[in-house]
Amino acid sequence: MGLLDTEFSDDNIVITKVDDLLNWARLSSLWQMSFGLACCAIEMMATSASHYDFDRFGVIPRPSPRQADIIIISGTVTLKMATRIKRLYEQMPDPKYIISMGSCSNSGGPYWEHGYHVLKGVDRVIPVDVYVPGCPPRPEALLEGLLTLQEKIRNESLVKKAV
């Protein structure tokens, strides 16, 4: 047998759908823009550290919204910061995803009743894909939120079907 016969044998053929291949590539390399506002940001940083290692899930931190696929909003969102979050969201390329981490970004947290300046959930400004509950949530909870988002990406379709 020649070199080409062994290299292009039947064992090297993979058959899949384009959607499955694109979704696998997208969910395996999510570029994260962190938006840490309060105590939840410490837990988000711990998730990226060596003990929990966000990198093993393909999450790579990026400082620019123009290169990010996902924003993790963690902490108390004030009305003043809401406009900045919306601007960053609009600068991200499609498809883009949002994880809301912690009670404060999910629903205003303990400040929603007495703080006139606190946004009652970041979903009033931008659409949220995954909510991570807790005050503050543990790094394991953020990892579970990421796995939930990856499952959502896995089941999406980028190829539009003709009707």
Secondary structure, 3 states (H helix, E strand, C coil): CCHHHHHCCHHHCCCCCHHHHHHHHHHCCEEEEEEECCCHHHHHHHHHCCCCCHHHHCEEECCCHHHCCEEEEECCCEHHHHHHHHHHHHHCCCCCEEEEECHHHHHCHHHCCCCCCECCCHHHCCCCCEEECCCCCCHHHHHHHHHHHHHHHHCCCCCCCCC
